[in-house]
Amino acid sequence: MNITQLKKLSYDEVAKCNKCGFCLPNCPVYLVDGKESSAPRGRNAITRAVIEGRLEWSPEIEKAIFSCLGCGACTAACFPKVKTKDLVFRDRECLVNEGLYPRIADRVARFLEEQHNISNDENEERAEWQEMAKEIPQGALNKDRADVIFFVGCVASFFPMAQKIPVNMSKIMFRAGVDFTVLGGEEWCCGFPLIGAGMSERIKTLMEHNLEKVKSVGAKSIVFTCPSCYHTWKHLYQPDVKLFHASQMLNELIKEGRVKLKEKKVRATYHDPCDLGRNSGVFEEPRQVLKAIPGLTLVELASNRQLSTCCGGGGNVEMVNPELSAKVASMKLEQIAQTGADMVVSSCQQCLRTIATRAKRQKTDLVVKDLTELVVEAME
């Protein structure tokens, strides 16, 4: 993308920013960094100045633009609803065009092109987590035809801490009698990391492959445990099948009586993942699942739903600036501690990794679980 294209797509939007500052107390990066260039209104001012020719792209601008988590909290607090996240991601495309971007993004792009996953593993290893799903016959997980495709995602497929998520989701669906299958090595990354890297034009091959696989299975719906995969399919792929996040499916299975839950006495709070809640509008279904567990007491974070604070794992920031990501995660832990909850539950593999890793490094007693894990425990 060049300046002319940026002006056409972004100028009217960025001109809506009146620099009021209501975004400041809601931007996690600004709260831990304190720099105006790291604030939404600061990034908007940079975008407008570049479009108007008063400023040129530079390494300093690159740092400001690539430090955004893409969480969208700024828009939730903005009266004119300036879509700063969209503006920032377009800026990143321009910066990539100018050669001003974190070079680690080239590695990720190469991994996706060559191995079709973010970790550069052999893509056949996407099915490695199935070894832990011992109660499910392999034939039941890898059917050629099924009503539902379980799209696992890269992080839950390859990162050991998150592999229990597909194991648990598969257990739940198998016990509930859901006719589902997984694509294994035929599942390719949804392409979301490329959007955050400013390289969205490279997604086409990934999209075409994944859409063709869904068609070949004859599935009527796709379920995702990854909010970013769900968000990308919902807003970019837009396939002719129904899309569900895992929390939505779990809520339906519980309502239908296909999943029965036993008492579990725990005081828990719920963390809204950015791409599931604020960016996709799924707030209540995860809470309904938690409320369906007898004995569980749900206490809300002070900042929840639309104003939920990012865990620090969004927008490729963990890859580009791990120190900044860790600071945001620490701030999130402080917010969780203020609820007095013994456990924090989320519905995102990245949130699980980010919060659990930070809790472990800070040696806290906080229990961090994905919603699927808690449901399996309540079933058993």
C-alpha positions as CSV (number, residue, x, y, z in Angstrom):
1,M,0.0,0.0,0.0
2,N,1.3,3.5,-0.8
3,I,0.4,7.0,0.4
4,T,-2.2,7.6,-2.3
5,Q,-4.0,4.4,-1.4
6,L,-3.7,5.1,2.3
7,K,-5.2,8.6,1.8
8,K,-8.2,7.1,-0.1
9,L,-8.9,4.5,2.5
10,S,-8.0,6.2,5.8
11,Y,-8.2,10.0,5.5
12,D,-11.9,10.4,6.3
13,E,-11.6,8.0,9.2
14,V,-8.5,9.6,10.8
15,A,-10.0,13.1,10.3
16,K,-12.7,12.1,12.8
17,C,-10.1,12.0,15.6
18,N,-10.5,15.2,17.6
19,K,-7.6,14.4,20.0
20,C,-9.9,14.4,23.0
21,G,-7.9,11.8,24.9
22,F,-10.7,9.5,26.0
23,C,-8.7,6.7,24.4
24,L,-5.7,7.2,26.7
25,P,-6.9,5.4,29.9
26,N,-8.1,2.5,27.8
27,C,-5.0,1.9,25.7
28,P,-2.9,-0.7,27.5
29,V,0.3,0.2,25.6
30,Y,-0.1,3.9,26.6
31,L,-0.8,2.9,30.2
32,V,2.5,1.0,30.5
33,D,4.6,3.1,28.1
34,G,3.3,6.6,28.7
35,K,4.3,8.0,25.3
36,E,2.0,10.0,23.2
37,S,3.3,8.3,20.1
38,S,2.1,5.0,21.7
39,A,-1.4,6.4,22.3
40,P,-4.3,5.9,19.8
41,R,-4.6,9.7,19.3
42,G,-0.9,9.9,18.8
43,R,-0.9,7.2,16.1
44,N,-3.9,8.9,14.5
45,A,-2.0,12.2,14.4
46,I,1.0,10.4,12.8
47,T,-1.3,8.8,10.2
48,R,-2.9,12.2,9.3
49,A,0.4,14.0,9.2
50,V,1.9,11.4,6.8
51,I,-1.2,11.5,4.5
52,E,-1.1,15.3,4.5
53,G,2.6,15.3,3.6
54,R,3.7,17.0,6.9
55,L,5.6,13.9,8.0
56,E,7.6,11.1,6.3
57,W,7.8,7.5,7.3
58,S,10.7,6.9,9.6
59,P,12.2,4.2,12.0
60,E,10.6,6.2,14.9
61,I,7.2,6.0,13.3
62,E,7.7,2.3,12.6
63,K,8.2,1.7,16.4
64,A,5.1,3.6,17.3
65,I,2.9,1.8,14.7
66,F,4.2,-1.7,15.3
67,S,3.7,-1.3,19.1
68,C,-0.1,-1.4,18.8
69,L,-1.8,-4.5,20.2
70,G,-4.7,-4.2,17.7
71,C,-7.0,-4.7,20.7
72,G,-9.6,-2.1,19.7
73,A,-10.1,-0.7,23.2
74,C,-9.5,2.8,21.9
75,T,-12.5,2.6,19.5
76,A,-14.7,1.3,22.3
77,A,-14.0,4.4,24.3
78,C,-14.1,6.8,21.4
79,F,-17.2,9.0,20.8
80,P,-16.8,9.3,17.0
81,K,-15.7,5.6,17.0
82,V,-12.5,6.1,15.1
83,K,-11.2,2.7,13.9
84,T,-7.6,3.3,15.0
85,K,-6.8,-0.5,14.7
86,D,-7.7,-0.5,11.0
87,L,-5.8,2.7,10.5
88,V,-2.7,1.2,12.2
89,F,-2.8,-2.0,10.2
90,R,-3.0,0.0,6.9
91,D,0.0,2.1,8.1
92,R,1.9,-1.2,8.6
93,E,1.2,-2.1,5.0
94,C,2.7,1.2,3.9
95,L,5.7,0.8,6.2
96,V,6.3,-2.7,4.8
97,N,6.2,-1.1,1.3
98,E,8.8,1.4,2.5
99,G,11.0,-1.4,4.0
100,L,10.4,0.0,7.5
101,Y,9.1,-3.0,9.6
102,P,10.4,-5.5,12.1
103,R,12.4,-8.1,10.1
104,I,11.1,-10.9,12.2
105,A,7.9,-10.5,10.2
106,D,9.8,-11.9,7.2
107,R,10.5,-15.1,9.1
108,V,6.9,-15.5,9.9
109,A,5.8,-14.9,6.4
110,R,8.4,-17.4,5.1
111,F,7.1,-20.0,7.7
112,L,3.6,-19.6,6.5
113,E,4.6,-19.8,2.8
114,E,6.8,-22.9,3.3
115,Q,5.2,-24.8,6.2
116,H,1.8,-23.1,6.5
117,N,2.2,-22.5,10.2
118,I,3.7,-19.9,12.5
119,S,6.2,-22.1,14.2
120,N,8.0,-23.5,11.1
121,D,7.3,-27.1,12.1
122,E,6.3,-29.8,9.7
123,N,2.6,-29.1,9.2
124,E,1.8,-32.8,9.6
125,E,2.7,-32.3,13.3
126,R,-0.5,-30.2,13.7
127,A,-2.1,-33.5,14.7
128,E,0.5,-34.2,17.5
129,W,-2.0,-33.1,20.2
130,Q,-4.3,-36.0,19.2
131,E,-1.9,-38.3,21.1
132,M,-3.2,-36.8,24.3
133,A,-6.9,-37.4,23.3
134,K,-6.6,-41.1,24.2
135,E,-10.4,-41.7,24.8
136,I,-11.3,-40.6,21.2
137,P,-10.7,-43.2,18.4
138,Q,-8.4,-41.7,15.8
139,G,-11.0,-42.5,13.1
140,A,-13.4,-40.2,14.9
141,L,-11.0,-37.3,14.8
142,N,-9.9,-37.6,11.2
143,K,-13.1,-38.3,9.1
144,D,-13.2,-37.5,5.4
145,R,-16.8,-36.1,5.8
146,A,-18.4,-34.5,8.8
147,D,-21.1,-31.8,9.6
148,V,-18.5,-29.8,11.7
149,I,-14.9,-29.0,11.1
150,F,-12.9,-28.1,14.2
151,F,-10.3,-25.5,13.0
152,V,-7.6,-25.8,15.7
153,G,-5.2,-23.0,14.8
154,C,-1.4,-22.8,14.9
155,V,-0.8,-21.9,18.6
156,A,-3.1,-24.7,20.0
157,S,-1.6,-27.2,17.5
158,F,2.1,-26.5,18.1
159,F,2.6,-24.8,21.5
160,P,2.6,-27.4,24.4
161,M,1.0,-25.1,26.9
162,A,-2.1,-24.7,24.6
163,Q,-2.4,-28.2,23.2
164,K,-4.8,-29.2,26.0
165,I,-7.3,-26.8,24.4
166,P,-8.0,-29.0,21.3
167,V,-7.8,-32.1,23.4
168,N,-10.5,-30.8,25.7
169,M,-12.7,-29.4,23.0
170,S,-12.5,-32.7,21.1
171,K,-13.5,-34.6,24.3
172,I,-16.5,-32.4,24.8
173,M,-17.7,-32.7,21.2
174,F,-17.1,-36.5,21.1
175,R,-19.0,-37.0,24.4
176,A,-21.8,-34.8,23.2
177,G,-22.2,-36.7,19.9
178,V,-21.1,-33.9,17.6
179,D,-20.3,-35.1,14.1
180,F,-16.9,-33.4,13.7
181,T,-13.5,-33.8,12.1
182,V,-10.2,-32.0,12.1
183,L,-8.1,-31.3,9.1
184,G,-4.7,-32.2,10.7
185,G,-1.9,-31.4,8.3
186,E,-4.3,-30.2,5.7
187,E,-5.2,-27.2,8.0
188,W,-3.2,-24.2,7.1
189,C,-2.7,-21.0,9.1
190,C,-5.7,-18.7,8.7
191,G,-3.4,-15.8,7.9
192,F,-4.1,-13.6,10.8
193,P,-0.4,-13.0,11.7
194,L,0.1,-11.5,8.2
195,I,-2.6,-8.9,8.9
196,G,-0.7,-7.7,12.0
197,A,2.6,-7.8,10.1
198,G,1.3,-5.5,7.3
199,M,1.4,-8.3,4.7
200,S,-2.2,-9.0,4.2
201,E,-1.8,-9.5,0.5
202,R,0.0,-12.8,1.2
203,I,-3.1,-14.4,2.7
204,K,-4.8,-15.3,-0.5
205,T,-3.1,-18.7,-1.0
206,L,-3.9,-19.7,2.6
207,M,-7.5,-18.7,2.3
208,E,-8.0,-20.6,-1.0
209,H,-6.5,-23.8,0.4
210,N,-8.6,-23.7,3.7
211,L,-11.8,-22.9,1.8
212,E,-11.2,-25.7,-0.6
213,K,-10.7,-28.2,2.3
214,V,-13.9,-27.1,4.0
215,K,-15.7,-27.7,0.7
216,S,-14.2,-31.1,0.3
217,V,-15.3,-32.2,3.8
218,G,-18.9,-31.1,3.0
219,A,-19.1,-29.4,6.4
220,K,-22.1,-27.2,7.4
221,S,-20.2,-25.3,10.1
222,I,-16.8,-24.6,11.5
223,V,-15.9,-24.2,15.2
224,F,-12.9,-22.4,16.4
225,T,-11.2,-22.3,19.8
226,C,-8.9,-19.5,18.6
227,P,-10.7,-16.1,18.6
228,S,-8.3,-14.7,15.9
229,C,-9.0,-17.6,13.6
230,Y,-12.7,-17.0,14.2
231,H,-12.4,-13.3,13.6
232,T,-10.4,-13.8,10.4
233,W,-12.8,-16.3,8.9
234,K,-15.8,-14.2,9.9
235,H,-14.6,-10.9,8.6
236,L,-12.2,-11.9,5.8
237,Y,-13.1,-15.4,4.5
238,Q,-16.9,-15.1,4.9
239,P,-17.6,-18.7,3.8
240,D,-21.0,-20.1,3.0
241,V,-21.1,-22.2,6.2
242,K,-21.9,-21.3,9.8
243,L,-19.1,-20.2,12.0
244,F,-19.0,-20.8,15.8
245,H,-16.5,-19.9,18.5
246,A,-16.1,-22.8,20.9
247,S,-17.8,-20.8,23.7
248,Q,-20.9,-20.5,21.5
249,M,-21.0,-24.2,20.7
250,L,-20.5,-25.1,24.4
251,N,-23.3,-22.8,25.4
252,E,-25.7,-24.5,23.0
253,L,-24.6,-28.0,24.0
254,I,-25.2,-27.2,27.6
255,K,-28.7,-25.7,26.9
256,E,-29.6,-28.8,24.8
257,G,-28.6,-31.1,27.7
258,R,-25.9,-32.8,25.7
259,V,-23.2,-31.5,28.1
260,K,-24.0,-32.0,31.8
261,L,-22.0,-30.3,34.4
262,K,-21.2,-31.2,38.1
263,E,-20.5,-28.9,41.0
264,K,-17.2,-27.1,41.0
265,K,-16.8,-24.7,43.9
266,V,-14.5,-21.9,42.7
267,R,-14.4,-18.1,42.6
268,A,-13.5,-17.2,39.0
269,T,-13.2,-14.2,36.8
270,Y,-13.5,-14.1,33.1
271,H,-11.1,-12.3,30.7
272,D,-12.6,-11.2,27.4
273,P,-10.2,-12.0,24.5
274,C,-10.0,-8.9,22.2
275,D,-10.7,-10.7,19.0
276,L,-13.6,-12.7,20.5
277,G,-15.3,-10.0,22.6
278,R,-14.7,-6.4,21.4
279,N,-13.7,-7.3,17.8
280,S,-16.3,-10.1,17.2
281,G,-19.1,-9.3,19.6
282,V,-19.1,-12.5,21.6
283,F,-19.4,-11.6,25.3
284,E,-22.3,-13.4,26.9
285,E,-21.9,-17.0,25.7
286,P,-18.7,-17.7,27.7
287,R,-20.3,-16.2,30.8
288,Q,-23.4,-18.3,30.3
289,V,-21.2,-21.4,30.2
290,L,-19.5,-20.4,33.5
291,K,-22.8,-19.6,35.2
292,A,-24.0,-23.1,34.2
293,I,-21.4,-24.7,36.4
294,P,-22.9,-25.4,39.8
295,G,-21.0,-23.9,42.6
296,L,-18.9,-21.5,40.5
297,T,-19.0,-17.8,41.5
298,L,-18.3,-15.4,38.7
299,V,-16.8,-12.1,39.7
300,E,-16.3,-9.5,36.9
301,L,-13.1,-7.6,36.3
302,A,-13.5,-3.8,36.7
303,S,-12.7,-3.5,32.9
304,N,-14.8,-6.1,31.1
305,R,-16.6,-6.8,27.9
306,Q,-16.1,-3.8,25.5
307,L,-13.6,-2.2,27.9
308,S,-11.6,-5.4,28.7
309,T,-7.8,-4.9,28.9
310,C,-5.8,-6.9,26.4
311,C,-3.6,-9.6,27.8
312,G,-0.6,-8.2,25.9
313,G,-0.5,-11.0,23.3
314,G,-2.1,-9.2,20.4
315,G,-1.0,-7.4,17.3
316,N,2.3,-9.3,16.9
317,V,3.7,-7.2,19.8
318,E,4.8,-10.3,21.7
319,M,7.0,-11.1,18.7
320,V,8.2,-7.6,18.0
321,N,8.6,-6.2,21.6
322,P,8.3,-9.0,24.2
323,E,9.2,-6.6,27.0
324,L,6.2,-4.4,26.2
325,S,4.0,-7.4,25.9
326,A,5.1,-8.6,29.4
327,K,4.4,-5.2,30.9
328,V,0.8,-5.3,29.6
329,A,0.4,-8.8,30.9
330,S,1.6,-7.7,34.4
331,M,-0.9,-4.9,34.4
332,K,-3.6,-7.5,33.5
333,L,-2.5,-9.7,36.4
334,E,-2.9,-6.7,38.8
335,Q,-6.5,-6.2,37.5
336,I,-7.3,-9.9,38.0
337,A,-5.9,-9.8,41.5
338,Q,-8.2,-6.9,42.4
339,T,-11.2,-9.2,41.8
340,G,-10.2,-11.5,44.6
341,A,-10.7,-14.5,42.2
342,D,-8.8,-17.7,42.6
343,M,-9.0,-18.4,38.9
344,V,-9.1,-16.5,35.7
345,V,-10.8,-18.2,32.7
346,S,-10.5,-17.1,29.1
347,S,-11.5,-18.5,25.7
348,C,-8.2,-17.9,23.8
349,Q,-5.1,-19.9,23.5
350,Q,-2.9,-16.8,23.2
351,C,-4.5,-15.3,26.4
352,L,-3.9,-18.5,28.2
353,R,-0.2,-18.5,27.2
354,T,0.4,-14.8,27.9
355,I,-1.4,-14.7,31.3
356,A,-0.2,-18.1,32.5
357,T,3.4,-17.4,31.6
358,R,3.4,-14.0,33.3
359,A,1.7,-15.5,36.4
360,K,4.4,-18.2,36.6
361,R,7.2,-15.8,36.2
362,Q,5.8,-13.5,38.9
363,K,5.3,-16.6,41.2
364,T,1.6,-15.9,41.8
365,D,-0.9,-18.6,43.0
366,L,-3.4,-17.6,40.3
367,V,-4.9,-20.5,38.4
368,V,-5.3,-19.8,34.6
369,K,-7.6,-22.0,32.6
370,D,-9.2,-22.0,29.2
371,L,-13.0,-22.4,29.1
372,T,-12.8,-25.8,27.5
373,E,-10.5,-27.1,30.3
374,L,-12.9,-25.9,33.0
375,V,-15.9,-27.5,31.2
376,V,-14.1,-30.9,30.9
377,E,-13.3,-30.8,34.7
378,A,-16.9,-30.0,35.5
379,M,-18.1,-32.9,33.2
380,E,-15.9,-35.3,35.1
